[in-house]
Amino acid sequence: MANVRAEGWKEVKIGAIFEAYVTGQSGQVRGRSQSYVMHLGGPEGFGFKLAIEAQARRWSQAAQSAVVGDGAAWISA
Protein backbone atom coordinates (compact mmCIF):
# COMPACT_ATOMS: atom_id res chain seq x y z
CA MET A 1 0.00 0.00 0.00
CA ALA A 2 1.13 3.53 -0.72
CA ASN A 3 -0.20 6.69 0.88
CA VAL A 4 -0.94 9.00 -2.05
CA ARG A 5 -1.09 12.65 -1.03
CA ALA A 6 -4.68 13.93 -0.81
CA GLU A 7 -6.03 10.56 -2.00
CA GLY A 8 -5.22 8.22 0.89
CA TRP A 9 -3.96 4.65 0.79
CA LYS A 10 -3.85 2.88 -2.59
CA GLU A 11 -2.87 -0.65 -3.54
CA VAL A 12 0.41 -0.93 -5.41
CA LYS A 13 0.84 -3.92 -7.68
CA ILE A 14 4.39 -5.23 -8.12
CA GLY A 15 5.57 -7.98 -10.45
CA ALA A 16 8.98 -9.55 -10.83
CA ILE A 17 10.49 -11.46 -13.72
CA PHE A 18 13.40 -13.71 -12.82
CA GLU A 19 15.68 -15.35 -15.32
CA ALA A 20 18.06 -18.18 -14.43
CA TYR A 21 20.75 -19.66 -16.64
CA VAL A 22 21.04 -23.39 -16.02
CA THR A 23 23.87 -25.50 -17.40
CA GLY A 24 24.82 -29.16 -17.57
CA GLN A 25 23.15 -32.33 -16.38
CA SER A 26 23.16 -31.15 -12.77
CA GLY A 27 20.89 -28.20 -13.55
CA GLN A 28 23.17 -25.88 -11.62
CA VAL A 29 22.25 -22.20 -11.89
CA ARG A 30 25.14 -20.27 -13.44
CA GLY A 31 23.60 -16.82 -13.57
CA ARG A 32 20.47 -14.90 -12.66
CA SER A 33 18.84 -11.62 -13.47
CA GLN A 34 15.57 -9.98 -12.55
CA SER A 35 13.45 -6.98 -13.36
CA TYR A 36 10.44 -5.45 -11.64
CA VAL A 37 7.24 -3.74 -12.74
CA MET A 38 5.18 -1.49 -10.45
CA HIS A 39 1.69 -0.13 -11.09
CA LEU A 40 -0.59 2.10 -9.05
CA GLY A 41 -4.01 1.36 -10.50
CA GLY A 42 -6.19 -1.43 -11.82
CA PRO A 43 -5.17 -4.90 -12.95
CA GLU A 44 -5.46 -4.12 -16.67
CA GLY A 45 -2.67 -1.54 -16.61
CA PHE A 46 -0.52 -3.78 -14.45
CA GLY A 47 -1.02 -6.77 -16.74
CA PHE A 48 -0.07 -4.66 -19.76
CA LYS A 49 3.15 -3.43 -18.12
CA LEU A 50 4.09 -6.95 -17.00
CA ALA A 51 3.42 -8.38 -20.48
CA ILE A 52 5.62 -5.71 -22.09
CA GLU A 53 8.48 -6.51 -19.69
CA ALA A 54 8.09 -10.26 -20.23
CA GLN A 55 8.20 -9.69 -23.99
CA ALA A 56 11.34 -7.55 -23.65
CA ARG A 57 12.94 -10.36 -21.61
CA ARG A 58 11.97 -12.89 -24.34
CA TRP A 59 9.64 -14.91 -22.09
CA SER A 60 8.18 -16.79 -25.08
CA GLN A 61 11.63 -18.14 -25.99
CA ALA A 62 12.34 -19.64 -22.56
CA ALA A 63 12.84 -23.41 -22.39
CA GLN A 64 10.79 -23.48 -19.18
CA SER A 65 8.59 -20.90 -17.51
CA ALA A 66 6.34 -20.58 -14.46
CA VAL A 67 3.95 -18.01 -13.03
CA VAL A 68 3.35 -17.51 -9.31
CA GLY A 69 0.58 -15.32 -7.89
CA ASP A 70 -0.92 -14.65 -4.48
CA GLY A 71 -4.34 -16.06 -5.40
CA ALA A 72 -6.26 -12.78 -5.73
CA ALA A 73 -9.42 -13.20 -7.83
CA TRP A 74 -8.32 -10.65 -10.46
CA ILE A 75 -5.10 -12.59 -11.22
CA SER A 76 -6.87 -15.63 -12.65
CA ALA A 77 -9.42 -13.58 -14.60
Secondary structure, DSSP 8 states (H G I E B T S, - for coil): -EEETTTEEE-EEEEEEEEEEEETTTTEEEEEEEEEEEEES-HHHHHHHHHHHHHHTTGGG-SS--------TTT--
